[in-house]
Amino acid sequence: MLVPDPKVVRTLLTRYASLRIAQAERENPQAARELADVSRTLCAVMGAASVEDAIAKADALLIASRGAAGGDGGLSLAV
């Protein structure tokens, strides 16, 4: 099984979080479309059926990749 690049996953999570915040502050059709696109992409990259599962898998991947790179086990990286 292919493992997604942690940098790509981190970028998707950051974009997802930014769009969720933007939508919470003020609904915008453009941001809603972008959020839907990022959500689908995150699900596809992580091989998940829901965005919640994709975020959980992304979080686990980033923690594992940080551990493999010698990082400390601090805070969760997903939103």
N, CA, C and O atoms as a DFTB+ gen file, in Angstrom:
316 C
 N C O
     1  1       0.842      -1.192       0.000
     2  2       0.000       0.000       0.000
     3  2       0.878       1.244       0.000
     4  3       1.873       1.312       0.722
     5  1       0.506       2.218      -0.808
     6  2       1.240       3.468      -0.873
     7  2       0.939       4.320       0.352
     8  3      -0.195       4.378       0.828
     9  1       1.975       4.976       0.850
    10  2       1.822       5.872       1.994
    11  2       1.917       7.305       1.475
    12  3       2.879       7.653       0.791
    13  1       0.926       8.136       1.796
    14  2       0.947       9.519       1.319
    15  2       2.140      10.286       1.901
    16  3       2.608       9.993       3.001
    17  1       2.610      11.258       1.150
    18  2       3.683      12.128       1.607
    19  2       3.158      12.976       2.775
    20  3       2.157      13.675       2.622
    21  1       3.820      12.923       3.931
    22  2       3.362      13.710       5.085
    23  2       3.242      15.204       4.798
    24  3       2.368      15.866       5.357
    25  1       4.101      15.747       3.937
    26  2       4.012      17.177       3.607
    27  2       2.708      17.492       2.873
    28  3       2.073      18.515       3.127
    29  1       2.323      16.610       1.973
    30  2       1.062      16.789       1.239
    31  2      -0.120      16.690       2.202
    32  3      -1.062      17.480       2.131
    33  1      -0.058      15.716       3.094
    34  2      -1.139      15.519       4.070
    35  2      -1.245      16.738       4.988
    36  3      -2.345      17.216       5.267
    37  1      -0.118      17.229       5.447
    38  2      -0.125      18.407       6.326
    39  2      -0.724      19.609       5.593
    40  3      -1.492      20.372       6.179
    41  1      -0.380      19.778       4.329
    42  2      -0.919      20.884       3.535
    43  2      -2.438      20.761       3.392
    44  3      -3.159      21.749       3.532
    45  1      -2.920      19.550       3.115
    46  2      -4.367      19.333       3.000
    47  2      -5.081      19.620       4.321
    48  3      -6.141      20.245       4.332
    49  1      -4.505      19.169       5.427
    50  2      -5.123      19.420       6.736
    51  2      -5.166      20.918       7.047
    52  3      -6.156      21.418       7.581
    53  1      -4.103      21.619       6.714
    54  2      -4.057      23.059       6.956
    55  2      -5.122      23.777       6.133
    56  3      -5.823      24.657       6.633
    57  1      -5.233      23.390       4.865
    58  2      -6.241      24.009       3.996
    59  2      -7.653      23.690       4.485
    60  3      -8.524      24.559       4.501
    61  1      -7.868      22.438       4.882
    62  2      -9.171      22.027       5.409
    63  2      -9.537      22.876       6.636
    64  3     -10.650      23.393       6.731
    65  1      -8.601      23.009       7.560
    66  2      -8.857      23.774       8.788
    67  2      -9.145      25.237       8.469
    68  3     -10.068      25.824       9.034
    69  1      -8.367      25.828       7.573
    70  2      -8.569      27.232       7.209
    71  2      -9.950      27.456       6.601
    72  3     -10.631      28.431       6.917
    73  1     -10.349      26.546       5.732
    74  2     -11.665      26.681       5.099
    75  2     -12.799      26.457       6.085
    76  3     -13.828      27.127       6.005
    77  1     -12.626      25.526       7.011
    78  2     -13.656      25.317       8.041
    79  2     -13.832      26.571       8.893
    80  3     -14.954      26.963       9.215
    81  1     -12.722      27.189       9.248
    82  2     -12.775      28.424      10.042
    83  2     -13.455      29.527       9.238
    84  3     -14.314      30.240       9.758
    85  1     -13.072      29.667       7.971
    86  2     -13.679      30.699       7.122
    87  2     -15.189      30.499       7.006
    88  3     -15.950      31.465       7.050
    89  1     -15.621      29.248       6.857
    90  2     -17.054      28.957       6.751
    91  2     -17.778      29.223       8.063
    92  3     -18.924      29.672       8.062
    93  1     -17.117      28.949       9.178
    94  2     -17.734      29.184      10.482
    95  2     -17.905      30.687      10.737
    96  3     -18.884      31.114      11.349
    97  1     -16.959      31.464      10.267
    98  2     -17.023      32.913      10.470
    99  2     -18.051      33.573       9.564
   100  3     -18.800      34.454       9.986
   101  1     -18.074      33.128       8.302
   102  2     -19.000      33.715       7.333
   103  2     -19.152      32.759       6.165
   104  3     -18.188      32.473       5.454
   105  1     -20.356      32.269       5.972
   106  2     -20.586      31.320       4.889
   107  2     -20.348      31.983       3.549
   108  3     -20.757      33.118       3.304
   109  1     -19.668      31.230       2.683
   110  2     -19.270      31.744       1.389
   111  2     -19.338      30.581       0.398
   112  3     -18.718      29.545       0.636
   113  1     -20.067      30.722      -0.694
   114  2     -20.205      29.622      -1.647
   115  2     -18.863      29.144      -2.216
   116  3     -18.663      27.943      -2.401
   117  1     -17.961      30.061      -2.488
   118  2     -16.645      29.699      -3.019
   119  2     -15.876      28.860      -1.999
   120  3     -15.306      27.826      -2.348
   121  1     -15.860      29.303      -0.743
   122  2     -15.160      28.556       0.305
   123  2     -15.826      27.205       0.535
   124  3     -15.144      26.223       0.828
   125  1     -17.145      27.143       0.407
   126  2     -17.864      25.876       0.571
   127  2     -17.454      24.879      -0.511
   128  3     -17.264      23.697      -0.225
   129  1     -17.317      25.351      -1.753
   130  2     -16.863      24.477      -2.845
   131  2     -15.432      24.009      -2.608
   132  3     -15.114      22.835      -2.796
   133  1     -14.576      24.933      -2.195
   134  2     -13.184      24.574      -1.920
   135  2     -13.093      23.584      -0.765
   136  3     -12.286      22.655      -0.802
   137  1     -13.916      23.779       0.257
   138  2     -13.930      22.871       1.399
   139  2     -14.361      21.472       0.961
   140  3     -13.780      20.476       1.390
   141  1     -15.369      21.405       0.118
   142  2     -15.826      20.107      -0.389
   143  2     -14.720      19.433      -1.204
   144  3     -14.507      18.226      -1.087
   145  1     -14.020      20.211      -2.026
   146  2     -12.928      19.661      -2.837
   147  2     -11.785      19.148      -1.959
   148  3     -11.276      18.048      -2.172
   149  1     -11.392      19.941      -0.988
   150  2     -10.299      19.532      -0.089
   151  2     -10.723      18.313       0.715
   152  3      -9.913      17.413       0.937
   153  1     -11.962      18.264       1.151
   154  2     -12.457      17.115       1.913
   155  2     -12.391      15.839       1.079
   156  3     -11.949      14.796       1.562
   157  1     -12.837      15.927      -0.188
   158  2     -12.774      14.755      -1.080
   159  2     -11.330      14.327      -1.323
   160  3     -11.019      13.136      -1.312
   161  1     -10.458      15.297      -1.541
   162  2      -9.049      14.990      -1.785
   163  2      -8.420      14.340      -0.567
   164  3      -7.685      13.362      -0.699
   165  1      -8.695      14.863       0.606
   166  2      -8.156      14.294       1.842
   167  2      -8.644      12.864       2.027
   168  3      -7.873      11.987       2.417
   169  1      -9.914      12.629       1.749
   170  2     -10.462      11.270       1.850
   171  2      -9.778      10.334       0.856
   172  3      -9.435       9.202       1.198
   173  1      -9.583      10.802      -0.361
   174  2      -8.944       9.968      -1.385
   175  2      -7.494       9.664      -1.024
   176  3      -7.055       8.519      -1.125
   177  1      -6.761      10.671      -0.611
   178  2      -5.349      10.488      -0.267
   179  2      -5.189       9.530       0.907
   180  3      -4.264       8.718       0.930
   181  1      -6.086       9.626       1.875
   182  2      -5.972       8.797       3.077
   183  2      -6.735       7.482       2.952
   184  3      -6.662       6.643       3.849
   185  1      -7.467       7.287       1.853
   186  2      -8.219       6.051       1.668
   187  2      -9.328       5.900       2.694
   188  3      -9.534       4.821       3.252
   189  1     -10.035       6.987       2.936
   190  2     -11.090       7.007       3.952
   191  2     -12.437       7.344       3.312
   192  3     -12.503       8.018       2.284
   193  1     -13.497       6.864       3.938
   194  2     -14.847       7.106       3.425
   195  2     -15.441       8.422       3.939
   196  3     -16.348       8.978       3.319
   197  1     -14.934       8.915       5.063
   198  2     -15.453      10.165       5.623
   199  2     -14.291      11.082       5.975
   200  3     -13.167      10.630       6.194
   201  1     -14.579      12.363       6.024
   202  2     -13.526      13.320       6.351
   203  2     -13.029      13.108       7.786
   204  3     -11.852      13.326       8.075
   205  1     -13.918      12.688       8.675
   206  2     -13.508      12.425      10.056
   207  2     -12.476      11.292      10.100
   208  3     -11.464      11.389      10.794
   209  1     -12.748      10.214       9.348
   210  2     -11.796       9.104       9.277
   211  2     -10.489       9.547       8.619
   212  3      -9.405       9.155       9.051
   213  1     -10.599      10.362       7.580
   214  2      -9.406      10.846       6.886
   215  2      -8.535      11.673       7.819
   216  3      -7.311      11.547       7.797
   217  1      -9.150      12.515       8.637
   218  2      -8.398      13.332       9.586
   219  2      -7.714      12.445      10.622
   220  3      -6.554      12.671      10.964
   221  1      -8.418      11.452      11.116
   222  2      -7.827      10.543      12.103
   223  2      -6.640       9.790      11.502
   224  3      -5.601       9.646      12.146
   225  1      -6.800       9.313      10.274
   226  2      -5.699       8.608       9.606
   227  2      -4.531       9.558       9.322
   228  3      -3.367       9.188       9.473
   229  1      -4.853      10.767       8.916
   230  2      -3.807      11.760       8.642
   231  2      -3.035      12.084       9.911
   232  3      -1.809      12.190       9.891
   233  1      -3.747      12.240      11.000
   234  2      -3.116      12.517      12.291
   235  2      -2.158      11.381      12.666
   236  3      -1.025      11.628      13.078
   237  1      -2.616      10.149      12.521
   238  2      -1.769       8.990      12.842
   239  2      -0.540       8.938      11.933
   240  3       0.563       8.644      12.394
   241  1      -0.730       9.221      10.653
   242  2       0.385       9.223       9.708
   243  2       1.419      10.281      10.089
   244  3       2.619      10.006      10.094
   245  1       0.958      11.480      10.405
   246  2       1.885      12.559      10.744
   247  2       2.620      12.280      12.050
   248  3       3.803      12.597      12.174
   249  1       1.940      11.701      13.007
   250  2       2.600      11.341      14.266
   251  2       3.659      10.272      14.008
   252  3       4.772      10.355      14.526
   253  1       3.307       9.271      13.207
   254  2       4.257       8.198      12.900
   255  2       5.452       8.739      12.121
   256  3       6.590       8.351      12.385
   257  1       5.206       9.625      11.169
   258  2       6.309      10.157      10.365
   259  2       7.202      11.062      11.201
   260  3       8.411      11.115      10.980
   261  1       6.626      11.763      12.144
   262  2       7.419      12.615      13.026
   263  2       8.265      11.753      13.940
   264  3       9.421      12.077      14.211
   265  1       7.690      10.644      14.422
   266  2       8.439       9.726      15.274
   267  2       9.590       9.083      14.515
   268  3      10.675       8.901      15.068
   269  1       9.360       8.738      13.252
   270  2      10.400       8.128      12.434
   271  2      11.513       9.123      12.130
   272  3      12.659       8.738      11.902
   273  1      11.163      10.403      12.129
   274  2      12.157      11.442      11.841
   275  2      12.846      11.919      13.109
   276  3      13.675      12.828      13.060
   277  1      12.510      11.314      14.249
   278  2      13.158      11.680      15.505
   279  2      12.503      12.813      16.259
   280  3      13.112      13.388      17.162
   281  1      11.251      13.152      15.901
   282  2      10.560      14.233      16.598
   283  2      10.043      13.784      17.951
   284  3      10.017      12.590      18.250
   285  1       9.634      14.742      18.764
   286  2       9.061      14.386      20.067
   287  2       7.586      14.104      19.912
   288  3       7.000      14.447      18.885
   289  1       6.975      13.491      20.898
   290  2       5.596      13.042      20.775
   291  2       4.560      14.037      21.233
   292  3       3.544      13.617      21.788
   293  1       4.746      15.324      21.037
   294  2       3.885      16.385      21.530
   295  2       2.443      16.344      21.106
   296  3       1.795      15.302      21.203
   297  1       1.938      17.447      20.644
   298  2       0.525      17.623      20.341
   299  2       0.100      16.945      19.043
   300  3       0.911      16.666      18.160
   301  1      -1.206      16.692      18.966
   302  2      -1.799      16.149      17.746
   303  2      -1.644      17.172      16.622
   304  3      -1.758      18.377      16.849
   305  1      -1.383      16.684      15.414
   306  2      -1.173      17.579      14.279
   307  2      -2.423      17.849      13.484
   308  3      -2.460      18.805      12.710
   309  1      -3.450      17.036      13.648
   310  2      -4.685      17.224      12.890
   311  2      -5.600      18.180      13.621
   312  3      -5.411      18.475      14.801
   313  1      -6.581      18.651      12.906
   314  2      -7.531      19.598      13.446
   315  2      -8.672      18.869      14.084
   316  3      -9.593      19.499      14.605
